[in-house]
Amino acid sequence: MDSTPRSFATILRAFRTAANLTQEELAERSGLSVNAISALERGLRRAPRTSTVSYLAEAMGLDPAQRAALVAAARGPAEPEAAATHRTDEPSSTLPRSVADFTGRAAEVERLRTLLELEHPTAPPAVVVTGAAGAGKTTLALHVAHLLRGRFPDGQLFVDLRGAEDGGLGPREVLTTFLQGLGLHGGALPSDLPALLMLYRARLVDRRILVVLDNAADEAQVRPLLPSGSGCAALVTSRAPLAGLEGVSQLPLEVLSRTEALRLLARVAGERRVAAEPEAAAEVVRLVGHLPLAVRIAGARLAARPRWQMRTYAERLADERVRLDELRVGDLEVRASLALSYRALGGQARRCVRLLGVLDAPDFPGWLVAGLLAVPARDAEDLLERLVDARLVETSGQDRAGQLRYRLHSLVRLFARELLAEDDPAAVRSALERALGAQLALADVAKETLSPAAVARVPRGSALRWQPAGSRVVEAVRRDPLAWYEAERASLVAGVVQGSREGFDDFAWELACNLSTFFGIRGYREDWRTTHEQAVHATRLAGNRPGEMRVSRPLGESYLWTGDYDGAEPWLQSSLDLARELGDARQEHTLVNSLGFLAVGRGQPARARGLFERAIAYCRPAGDWSGEAIALIGRGQALRSEGRLDEAVESLSASCARFAAAGERFWEAVAQFELAHALRLADRREEAEECLVRSIGLSDAVGSRHYSAFGRYRLVTLGLDRWTPCEAVARLEECVEALRRLGLAEAVGATRRIESLRAAACR
């Protein structure tokens, strides 16, 4: 059967279907028989006469362009114009070549094949591969398209829609290109879009063709190009998710895994070079964030410079100021790829990208960005979601406090900082101060909820506090301050370090002091010292002596908590000297408590008791109930060490009562723990056990892993005589594991007890 009837049959059927007519209805309107129309649509008759085509076109209500397409299909190869409409049945493929060194993505390849190779689809399958600039979307799509050529034997149509550029391709231009790829030229191609669409669908309706639409901007650019024939399929790539496309599957593409990135680097740069310097190679792929485009560029640069050592290139990449310059080879460039996404944004979204570059925080919630931009929280979240769609910002899921967190890829951060260099430095500094101020304002709420006693001990400085309008985060912080602290921990530490570096010395010491309670409760000693040492440096550099005085004390206490008394003393003494110099009596007497605990730790109970009694004498008339209650704990410890157990129990019981009345659970847990120790020494075991149970419950409630572990260990040791040696060993081993995880010295004593019990059991 020749090609002319078949092409006419296909177009006639497509036009009739588009006009929503049955064969019977078309027959009635055109004056032809149903059998004649059926034969024409099945290609069983030669091309119809001109009058028949005219009747059919009029009956279907075709416009001039559609009518011309129908007439052209009916002319057949014998007429002069037929050369313009000639169609071959040879498969048509306009796919660019697939890269020979395609690496990894096994799961994604399998997923695409599963989605596109449906045996009996009810509609032509379509998949959108989304991902950031440089994620390898096009490379993956072409690789899969070549793999599926056998599944789509009638051809593969490819077009770069240039969606990331200004003036991307429109459907008329694409359809013309596609139809030419299918063998239609010259007068067979109508000029208006509806006729082109009709002809495109008609050509694909009975074929098995894969349509690859690369680099799409939005749904409107893609929708008219999706094939309607059930034997066809579409594979789309886009930086945006194109969520508005109906019945289309999504495949988000992330960066490569470390293993895949190293494999790609080896395939491009050379297997031997990577094998010779595995650590340097791992550093190269880490510095480029495992981004496929960046890894490929790095490999190509190394391949072009065979005398370079891998370590040499890693050292060049390590300099953030020139890293993007190093990621350029030939016409491949990470910076240019990111710039396409950036230029497609609106003004406020561009400003958001630039200002995100100022943050050192590894990830961030929406309210922090609201502070950067000085906008309501909802507006900041909407902007962030727009940037997520543009693949310039990533989401990292919900944190422990229920907040959605965002992050920048390391190369996007460098790109944003380059752009930020063109902004007004004063405006950038104000934006950073607002963001840091948002952290401090919420940290205040968290600390006031978690430990009112700790808040009372540290006066505020002059640092800016900023709360975004419309944010519900304050309620979330009050509901579970520890969860919020945990969620923001890395961000808050980064904030103190950045604030210290950028000269926000009041912010640095205020946030560091705020965090000391949380770090103490959770046992984050490294974070405690890092933040406080940075803040001390910032206050000294700024000549901020009140700030230095206030942050030096909790820095010294961080050493006290771990039993490093030599490390604690210089910081506590420095803070005391500054308090006396500045005439700050309250700070001086707060330090008296700290020095008292130092004396207890050094085995100087009489000196310690004198210091605590001095603190009580100051705090009681001053109405400083928390300072007095803490001093009562210390005095109880000193009295206990002196063997004055009844007085120790009295002092510690008074402290417990004060903290319980104030709802201060953490400090009550500490006081109950110390009271249990005194009661045990006084041979009041049942009361001691009751105190330990209460201390453990309070510690668990506020998340104090240290006192929870301490309490359980003490509780077990109190009841050792109740169990067989084997039972005692099992209980102690549970305690030892917890103590070891926290790096506590008591783990050594517990281990020795276990060894002793095992030896006794073996005798």
KALIN-V75113 format. One line per field, one symbol per residue. burial: 1 if it has 24 or more other ideal C-beta (glycine too) atoms within 12 Angstrom, else 0. A space follows every 10 residues. Layout:
burial->???
This chain:
burial->0011111111 1111110110 1010011001 0100001001 1010101100 0110111011 0100111111 1111111000 0100111000 0111100110 1111100110 0110111000 0001111111 1111111111 1111111110 1101111111 1111000110 1111111111 1111000111 0001111111 1111111111 1111111110 1111111110 1111111111 1100100111 1111110001 1111111110 0011001001 1111111111 1111111111 1110000101 0011011000 0011011110 0111111111 1101100011 1111111111 1111111111 1111101011 1011111111 1111110010 1011111111 1111111111 0000000101 1111111111 1111111111 1111111101 1011111100 1011011001 1111111111 1111111111 0101111111 1111111111 1111101111 1111111110 0101111111 1111111111 1100100110 1111110110 0001011111 1111111111 1000101111 1111110110 0001111111 1111111111 1100101110 1111110111 0101111111 1111111111 1100001110 1111110110 0111111111 1111111101 0000000110 1110110110 0101011001 0011001000 000
